[in-house]
Amino acid sequence: MPRRDGFPTNKEMVLEFNELSRTSYINKYNQVTEGGFPPMLEDKPLDALYFRAYKIIPEFMRTDDGVTAEDLRVEPLQEHQVNSMTSTLGFKDTPEEVVEHYRDVARLIGETTLHSDLDIVSILPPEAVNADYTAHYSTGRTRHISTFKEKPSKASIASGKFFAEQVIQLLEDRPISKPIDTSDFSEAFEHIRNIFERGGPISTGFSLSMRPNLPLNGHESREFLDAYANKMFEISRNAGDRLAIVESYGGVESLVESLRYGYEAANASYLRAQELLDKNR
């Protein structure tokens, strides 16, 4: 069985992976906001905005044991992730003052909302993101690294670092502005060659975590509102079902109140999304 070193052994590599992932997040944020701050993001919580980059290798380029897809997700650090650090393999011996530092960073992020004058670099120091990378192979195996969750192998960290570097390079290169003349095969093939030399057809984008109480300002796309309303309806329905079961069995009041709060928050968010959708019909 391959050796799996713990976080202390590979600490420098994991930190490098996290710093590269954080750089890709910031670069994409700057790219999205440089032409004017998107109204949809105004007043949204910073920790709800996550970055995703993924690459799917076309069938004709796949090998019997090669990568078929890679996926990197980067999100600002959240307090619940810090609270579970000391029970995570590789972090059990982390000094309390270090944990408290992470907690302070997460609290600052949790109190930050997005706006046009936000200095995201100062809010997101190198340790202020949680990055998750997965590579899928033709054989069915995977490589995975997540900043605060597991003991990754050196090969997994190296794969995550390399992909994050490719994403950064892609964002720095920027897509070419002029359209490709598809009637000129030499130009089209040169464009394709350049894409694969930069690591393949990598797609990048920001998304908002669809959670209850996400502030909606009316500038969201109909597609987003539809997805958000459906998600909130599902959450409220499931929470309502659990609440009914717990109440029928005479559950403790603290649990009943927690379930009731979850149901009411999701239901209120569903109704708010539906209100905005109805206005735009």
N, C-alpha and C positions, 0 to 999 in steps of 0.2 A: 504494500500500500504506500502511495506517495507520502512523504513527510509533510505534515501540516504544522508550520511554525506559528507560534502565538504572536499576538500583536506586539509584545515587547521586542521580539526578535526582529520584526519587520516594521518597526515603528516609523523609521525614516521613510520607507517606501509608501506606507499608508498616508503619511502626512503629505508626501509629494503628490499622491493621487488626489487627496482632498484639495490641495492648493490648485492643481490643474483644473479640477472640477469647478471650484469656486471661480477661477478665471474665466472658464467657459460661460458660467452663469452671468457674471458681470459684463462680459463682452456682448452677450446676446441682449442683455438689458439695455446697454448703451446703444446698441444697434437699433433696437425697437423704439427707443425714446428720442433718438437724435433728430428726427424730423418733426418733433412735437409730441408732447405726452399724450398717449392714447386715452381718451375720455373714459373708456370702459374700466381702466385701471384706477382711476381717481378714487381715493379714500378706501381702496381695498387693503386688507391687512397684508403686510409684506410676507408673512409666513404662509400665506395662502398661495403665493405665486411660485410655481416650480418650473424648472427648465428640464426639457427632455431632448435628447439627441439619439437618433437610432439609424441603423444601417441594415438593409436587407440585401444580401448578395444575390444577384440574378442567377437563375438556374444554370445558365451556360458558363458561369464563372466558378461554380462550386466544385470542390474536390471531394473525394471519398471521406477524408478526415478533416476537412477545413471548416472555417467559420461560415455559418449560414446567416447569422444575424447578431447584431450587437445593440445594446440598449443602455443608455446612461441617463439617470434621473438625478437632478440636483435640487435640493430644497433648503431654505434657511432653517437653521437649527431651532427646534421646538423644545419647550421645557419638559414635556413628557419623555422625550428621548434622553435627556440628561438624567432624569430621575431613574431611568432603567440602566444607566451606565454601570453602576457598581454590581449589578447582577449579571453583567455580560462578560463572556469569556474574553480575557485580555484586558479588562478594565477593572477587575475586582480589587486590585491593589492600588488603584488610582488614589492619590492623596486627596483628602477632603477639600483642601483649598483649591485644587485643580477642578474638582467637580463643581465647586461653588463658582469658580470663574466661568465655566461653561454655562452654569445656571444663570448668572448675571447677563451673559451675552444673549441667551435665549429669551430672557425677560425683556431686554431692550428691543429685540426683534419683534416680540409679541406685542409690544406697545407701539410699534411703528406702522404707519399707514403710508401708502404710495401716493406721491404727489410730484409735481414737475421739478421742485427744487431739492428733492431728496438726494443726499450724497451717499449713494449705496455702498461705495467703497469703505467709508468709515463705519457704516452700520454692519457690514459683513467682513470682519477680519478673517484671516485664513482658516481659523478654527470654527467659523460660524455657519458652516454648511454641512449638511448630511448628504453624502453621495452614494448612489447605488448603481452598480454596473453588473450586467449579465451578458455573457457571450454564449451563443448556441452553436453547436457543431453538428455536422452531417451524421456523426455516429450516435447522436442523441445525448451526449454528455454536455455539461455546461461548466463555465467558469463564472464565479460570482465573488464580488467584494462589496461590502456595505460598511460604511465608516464605523458605526457603533454596534454592529450586530454579531459579528462572527470572527473566527480566526481564519483569514484567507491564506491560501498558499501564495508563495512568491510568484508563481506563474500567473495566478489570477490577478494579483496586484499589477504585475507588469503589463498584462493585457488591458486592464482598466486604464493605466497610465497612458499607454500608447493610443488608445481610442480617444481619451480626453485631449491628448496632444493633436490628434487629427481634427477633432471638433474645433479646437482653438484656431488651427491653421485655416480651416474652412471659413470661420467667421472673420478672420483677418483678411483673407483673400477677397471675400465678398463675391457674390454671383456677378458674372459679367453683365453689363448694362445693355449692350446692344443685342438684338435678337439674332439667333443662329439661322443662317441661310441653309435650310435643309436640302435645297437643290444642289448645293455645293458639297459633295460628299467629303472632300478633303477637309473642309472647315468643320463639318459635323463630326467626323471621326476624330479630329484634333480636339474638339470640345469634349467628346466622350473620354478620350485618352487623358486629358487633364483632370477630369472628374475622378477617374480611378487612380491616378497618381496621387491625388490628395486623400486617398483612403476609401474611395468608392462613393456611391450616391448616399450621402449622409443628409438626413432631414433634421432640422432643429426647430424648436418653438417653445413658447411659454403656455402654460395652462394654469387655471385657477382650481384649487382643490374644492370640490363640490361638497361643502360642509354646511350644516345649519348655521344660521346667523351671518352668512356671508353678505356684506352690505351690497345691495343692488341699487344702482343710480340711474337706471333707465337708458344707459348708453350701450348696454350689452347687446350682442347680436341675437337675432331670433333663434339661431341654432343653439347658442349657449343657454338661453333662457328655457328652451324646450328641454334640453338635457338636464338642466338644473331642476326644473319643475318635476320631471320624471324621477330624478334621484331623490328629491325631498319627499315626494309622495311615497316612494318605496321605503325610505327610512321611517317616515311617520307611521306608515301602515304596520311595519315590523315592530316598531316601538309600542304602538297601540296594542298589538296582539300580545306582546310580552307583559305589558302593563295589566291587561285584563286577566292573564293567567296568574300573575303574582297577587293581584288583588283578590282573586277567587280563592287562593290558598292562604290568605291572611298573611302576606309577606310583611316583613319589618317595614316600619314607616319610612326609614331613610332610603331603602331600596325603591319603595313605591314612589317617593318624591323624585328620586333620580330618574326613574323611568318616565314619570309624568313630565318632568322638565324636558327630557329628550324628545318626547312625543310633541309637546307644545311648540318647542323651538323648530323642529322640522316641519310641522304643519304650518306655522306662521311663515316660514320661508317659502313653502310651496304656494301658499296663498299670495304672497308678495310677487313671486315669479309669474303666477297666473294673471295677476292684476296688470303687470307690465305687458304680458303677451296679449291680453284683451285690448289694451290701449292701441296696440300696433296692428290690429286686424284690419 
